Amino acid sequence: MKIFLMNIITFNILSKLIKRSSIGLILFSSCLLVSNNCYSQKHNYRIKTIVIDAGHGGKDPGALGKKVREKDIVLKIALKLGSYIEQTYPNLKVIYTRKTDVFIPLNERSNIANHSNADLFISIHANSNPNPKIRGTETYTLGLHKTQENLRVAMKENSVMLYEEDYSTKYEGFDPNNPASYIIFNLMQGVNRDKSIDLAELTEAQFKNRAGRHSRGVREAGFWVLKQVSTPSILVEVGFVSNPTEEKYLNTINGQDYLASAIYRAFKQYKNKIEDSSVVLNRKKIEKSDSVTSYPNVAVAKKNDSELIYCVQIKSSSKKIPLNSREFKSLTNIEERISSGTYKYTIGATDNYREIILLQRKIREKIKDCFVVAYYKGKRISLSKAKKLQKS
């Protein structure tokens, strides 16, 4: 819109020059060409570089099963994932933090992504739990843990820094075994949060629907390797090596193929979504994604007619969930939105950010992993963009 207005203003000014001299026509044409070229360069976004991070390695084995080591499993999956991307997108640059069994410090992994100007960072890990019955995939984005289980996973993955000399100085006094250290991650949910969540949701949907895995959902926790990366990023836990059945699956070529291809398909969906949205910036688009179903009879943050609204997202699923399902923990006034084939369930609608945060705190008493999202004219936008719109 700004560029469009600039063109109108430019036209009004230069049209007066045209009456005086033929050189005005040259200036006018040049201005439009420059303006349109800038628009094309700015909005025709393409993912050019992706960094794939195989967790642990070398002297750090990661989680240990009875027969497998995390570092070996995730390296195989990471290399397969990169191979799939390279075959489909030969012009896309794939960078690996490691391609062999070597130890890479946490800060070096994020440096690789930042120095290469990566558009995306995917870190691959395998999980473990004292309870051998626990199984399933999880995909994390950066944030403050909402449950003790999320904190436990973050502590496990961050403990790799203990293998490094003088880690306390290198990591600014951060102690991976001290829960108090993780408070800093509450301030780290920046401009890449929404894109990271989108990729995480697509990944878990692929694990569940295409790879046939048990999905434990999208979660937030404080992972140092994600904290330092200045691009959309996720950390994927492909399964539990502590579960005998899952350990066996993770150690098979077929299992590794399925998991790598699931992450690949999620990446492909994400890439298409991001790139498509960048070239239809000024085109009004009415989709089924704007359809809303409301479940009434509960007092929540007041409904607002503003074009910009904040909501609390409590669940996402590749399949439709009845609004009175037990999964919603008896919560009501739930709204259902469909976006890119994924059902998203929210509560509340207000243009007051403080109000939605208070509602989020209340909902977390029942659903720990809920988070705030923003919509503008029915379309999901980042929280940072929402705040800028309110200031303008």
C-alpha positions in Angstrom: 0.0 0.0 0.0 2.9 2.4 0.9 4.5 1.7 -2.5 1.2 2.2 -4.3 0.7 5.6 -2.5 4.3 6.5 -3.4 3.6 5.9 -7.0 0.5 8.2 -6.9 2.4 10.9 -5.2 5.3 10.5 -7.6 2.8 10.7 -10.5 1.3 14.0 -9.2 4.7 15.6 -8.8 6.2 14.5 -12.0 3.1 15.2 -14.1 3.8 18.9 -13.6 7.4 18.4 -14.8 6.1 16.6 -17.9 4.2 19.8 -18.9 7.5 21.8 -18.8 9.9 19.4 -20.3 10.1 16.0 -22.1 12.7 15.0 -19.6 9.9 14.6 -17.1 8.6 11.6 -19.0 12.0 9.9 -18.7 12.1 10.6 -14.9 8.6 9.4 -14.4 9.3 6.1 -16.2 12.5 5.5 -14.3 10.8 6.2 -11.0 8.1 3.6 -11.6 10.7 1.0 -12.8 12.7 1.5 -9.6 9.7 1.4 -7.4 8.3 -1.8 -9.0 11.7 -3.4 -8.9 12.1 -2.7 -5.2 8.7 -4.2 -4.6 9.6 -7.3 -6.4 12.9 -7.7 -4.6 11.3 -7.1 -1.2 8.3 -9.3 -1.4 9.3 -12.2 -3.7 10.9 -14.0 -0.8 12.5 -17.4 -1.3 14.1 -19.8 1.1 17.7 -20.2 -0.1 19.5 -21.7 2.8 18.6 -24.3 5.5 20.8 -25.6 8.3 20.2 -29.1 9.5 21.6 -29.9 12.9 22.2 -33.4 14.1 22.3 -33.2 17.9 25.2 -34.4 20.1 28.1 -36.3 18.5 31.7 -37.3 19.3 32.3 -37.4 23.0 28.7 -36.6 23.7 26.5 -39.7 22.9 23.2 -38.0 23.8 20.4 -40.2 25.2 21.3 -43.9 25.5 19.0 -46.8 24.8 19.9 -50.5 25.4 21.3 -50.8 21.9 21.4 -47.3 20.3 22.9 -43.9 21.0 21.0 -40.7 20.2 24.0 -39.2 18.3 24.0 -42.1 15.8 20.3 -42.2 15.1 19.9 -38.4 14.6 22.9 -38.1 12.3 21.4 -40.7 9.9 18.0 -39.0 9.9 19.6 -35.6 9.4 21.6 -36.8 6.4 18.5 -38.4 4.9 16.5 -35.2 5.4 19.2 -33.1 3.7 19.4 -35.5 0.8 15.7 -35.3 0.2 15.8 -31.5 0.1 18.9 -31.4 -2.1 17.3 -33.8 -4.6 14.0 -31.8 -4.8 15.6 -28.3 -4.6 19.0 -28.4 -6.3 19.3 -24.6 -6.0 18.6 -24.5 -2.3 21.8 -24.6 -0.1 21.7 -27.3 2.6 24.3 -26.9 5.4 24.9 -29.5 8.0 26.3 -28.7 11.5 28.0 -32.1 11.3 28.1 -34.9 8.8 30.2 -37.3 10.8 30.6 -38.4 14.5 32.2 -35.2 15.8 31.5 -33.0 18.8 30.2 -29.5 17.9 29.7 -27.0 20.8 26.2 -25.6 21.1 27.3 -22.0 20.3 29.1 -23.2 17.2 25.9 -24.8 15.9 24.0 -21.5 16.1 27.0 -19.6 14.7 26.9 -21.9 11.6 23.3 -20.8 11.0 23.8 -17.1 11.6 27.0 -16.8 9.6 25.4 -18.5 6.6 22.4 -16.2 6.7 20.2 -19.3 7.0 16.4 -19.0 6.4 15.6 -22.0 8.5 17.2 -24.1 11.3 16.1 -27.6 12.1 17.8 -29.5 15.0 17.1 -33.2 15.3 17.3 -35.2 18.5 16.0 -38.3 20.2 14.3 -38.4 23.6 14.6 -40.4 26.8 12.6 -40.8 29.9 12.9 -42.9 33.1 9.5 -44.3 32.3 10.0 -46.8 29.5 6.3 -46.7 28.5 6.5 -43.1 27.3 6.7 -42.9 23.5 6.1 -40.5 20.7 7.5 -37.5 18.8 7.7 -33.9 20.0 8.6 -30.7 18.2 9.8 -27.7 20.2 10.1 -24.0 19.6 11.9 -21.6 21.8 10.1 -20.3 24.9 9.7 -20.8 28.6 8.7 -24.3 29.6 5.1 -24.7 30.6 5.5 -28.1 32.3 8.2 -29.9 34.2 8.4 -32.5 31.4 9.3 -29.7 28.9 11.9 -28.4 31.3 13.4 -31.9 31.7 13.8 -32.3 28.0 15.5 -28.8 27.7 17.8 -29.7 30.5 18.8 -32.9 28.8 19.6 -31.2 25.5 21.3 -28.2 27.1 23.6 -30.4 29.2 25.8 -30.9 26.2 27.5 -27.7 27.2 28.9 -29.5 30.2 31.3 -31.3 27.9 32.9 -27.9 27.0 35.7 -26.3 28.9 34.8 -23.1 30.8 31.2 -23.5 29.7 29.9 -21.1 32.4 31.9 -18.2 30.9 31.1 -19.1 27.3 27.4 -19.3 28.0 27.1 -16.2 30.1 26.7 -18.0 33.4 23.9 -20.2 32.2 23.6 -23.4 34.3 21.7 -26.1 32.3 20.9 -28.0 35.5 19.4 -25.0 37.4 15.7 -24.3 36.7 16.2 -20.6 37.6 18.5 -20.1 34.6 15.6 -20.9 32.2 13.7 -17.7 33.1 15.6 -15.9 30.4 13.8 -17.8 27.7 10.6 -16.1 28.7 12.0 -13.0 27.0 13.2 -14.7 23.9 10.0 -15.2 21.9 10.9 -12.9 19.1 9.8 -12.2 15.5 10.4 -15.7 14.4 8.1 -17.4 16.9 5.0 -17.7 14.7 6.9 -19.1 11.7 8.6 -21.6 14.0 5.3 -22.7 15.5 3.9 -23.1 11.9 6.8 -25.4 11.0 6.5 -27.3 14.2 2.8 -27.9 13.7 3.3 -29.1 10.2 6.1 -31.5 11.4 3.9 -33.1 14.1 1.0 -33.5 11.6 3.3 -35.3 9.2 4.7 -37.6 12.0 1.1 -38.5 13.0 -0.7 -38.8 9.7 2.0 -39.9 7.2 4.6 -41.7 9.3 2.1 -43.2 11.7 3.9 -42.1 14.8 2.3 -41.2 18.1 2.5 -37.4 18.3 3.0 -35.7 21.7 2.4 -32.3 20.0 4.1 -29.0 19.7 5.8 -27.6 22.8 7.9 -24.7 24.1 11.1 -24.9 26.1 14.4 -23.1 26.6 16.9 -24.7 24.3 20.2 -22.7 24.1 20.8 -23.8 20.5 17.5 -22.2 19.4 18.0 -19.1 21.6 21.1 -18.0 19.6 19.7 -18.6 16.1 18.3 -15.5 14.4 15.9 -17.4 12.0 12.8 -19.5 12.3 13.9 -22.7 14.1 12.6 -25.9 15.6 14.0 -28.8 17.7 12.6 -32.2 16.8 12.5 -35.1 19.1 11.9 -38.1 16.8 11.1 -40.7 19.5 12.2 -42.2 22.8 15.2 -44.5 22.9 14.1 -45.5 26.4 11.0 -47.1 25.0 12.0 -50.6 23.7 9.6 -50.7 20.8 10.5 -47.2 19.7 14.2 -47.8 20.1 13.9 -50.7 17.7 12.0 -48.6 15.2 14.5 -45.7 15.4 17.3 -48.2 14.7 15.8 -49.4 11.4 16.5 -48.0 8.0 12.8 -48.0 7.3 12.0 -46.0 10.5 14.7 -43.5 9.7 13.4 -43.1 6.2 9.8 -42.4 7.4 10.9 -39.9 10.0 13.2 -38.0 7.6 10.6 -37.9 4.9 8.0 -36.6 7.4 10.3 -33.7 8.3 11.0 -33.1 4.6 7.3 -33.0 3.7 6.7 -30.5 6.6 9.5 -28.4 5.3 8.1 -28.5 1.8 4.7 -27.4 3.0 6.3 -24.6 5.1 8.4 -23.4 2.1 5.4 -23.3 -0.2 3.3 -21.4 2.4 6.0 -18.8 3.2 6.9 -18.2 -0.4 3.3 -18.1 -1.7 2.3 -15.6 1.0 5.2 -13.3 0.0 3.9 -12.7 -3.5 0.3 -12.1 -2.8 0.9 -9.4 -0.2 -1.7 -7.0 -1.6 -4.3 -9.5 -2.8 -7.4 -10.0 -0.6 -7.9 -13.6 -0.1 -11.0 -15.2 1.5 -10.4 -18.8 2.4 -11.9 -21.6 4.4 -9.2 -20.8 6.9 -11.4 -17.9 8.1 -14.3 -20.1 9.0 -15.0 -20.0 12.7 -17.1 -22.2 14.9 -17.9 -20.9 18.4 -18.6 -22.9 21.5 -20.6 -20.5 23.8 -21.6 -20.0 27.5 -18.4 -19.0 29.3 -17.0 -15.7 30.3 -13.6 -15.0 28.6 -11.8 -12.0 27.3 -14.4 -9.8 25.6 -15.1 -10.1 21.9 -14.0 -7.1 20.0 -14.9 -5.9 16.5 -11.4 -4.7 15.8 -9.7 -5.9 12.7 -6.8 -6.9 14.9 -7.5 -9.5 17.6 -5.4 -11.6 20.0 -6.5 -15.1 20.9 -5.1 -18.0 23.0 -4.4 -21.1 20.9 -5.0 -24.2 23.0 -4.7 -27.0 20.4 -3.9 -27.8 16.8 -4.7 -31.0 14.9 -4.7 -32.4 11.4 -8.2 -33.8 12.1 -11.3 -32.0 13.3 -11.9 -32.2 17.1 -15.4 -31.9 18.6 -15.6 -28.7 20.6 -16.9 -30.6 23.6 -14.1 -33.1 23.5 -12.3 -34.1 26.7 -9.1 -32.8 25.1 -10.2 -29.3 25.8 -10.4 -29.9 29.6 -14.0 -28.7 29.9 -13.1 -25.3 28.5 -15.8 -23.6 26.4 -16.2 -20.7 24.1 -13.7 -22.3 21.8 -13.3 -21.1 18.2 -12.2 -23.4 15.4 -10.0 -22.1 12.5 -8.7 -24.0 9.5 -5.3 -23.0 8.1 -3.4 -24.9 5.5 -5.3 -28.1 6.3 -4.7 -27.8 10.0 -7.4 -27.2 12.6 -6.5 -24.6 15.2 -8.5 -24.0 18.3 -8.5 -20.7 20.2 -10.2 -19.0 23.0 -10.8 -15.3 23.5 -10.8 -12.3 21.0 -9.6 -8.9 22.1 -7.3 -6.1 20.8 -6.0 -5.7 24.4 -2.7 -7.6 24.7 -2.7 -7.3 28.5 -6.2 -8.8 28.6 -5.3 -11.8 26.5 -2.2 -12.5 28.6 -4.4 -12.6 31.7 -6.7 -15.0 29.9 -3.7 -17.2 28.9 -2.6 -17.5 32.5 -6.0 -18.7 33.5 -6.2 -21.2 30.7 -2.8 -22.6 31.6 -4.3 -23.9 34.8 -5.8 -26.6 32.5 -3.7 -26.5 29.3 -0.1 -25.8 30.0 1.1 -25.4 26.4 -1.3 -22.8 25.3 0.1 -19.6 23.7 -1.0 -16.2 22.4 -1.6 -15.7 18.6 -2.7 -12.6 16.6 -5.0 -12.3 13.7 -5.5 -9.3 11.4 -8.5 -9.2 9.1 -8.9 -12.9 9.7 -5.3 -13.8 8.8 -2.7 -15.0 11.2 0.2 -12.5 11.8 3.2 -12.4 14.2 2.8 -10.8 17.6 5.5 -8.3 16.8 3.6 -7.2 13.7 0.4 -6.9 15.7 2.1 -4.6 18.2 3.5 -2.4 15.4 0.0 -2.1 13.9 -1.4 -1.0 17.2 1.3 1.7 17.5 0.8 3.0 14.0 
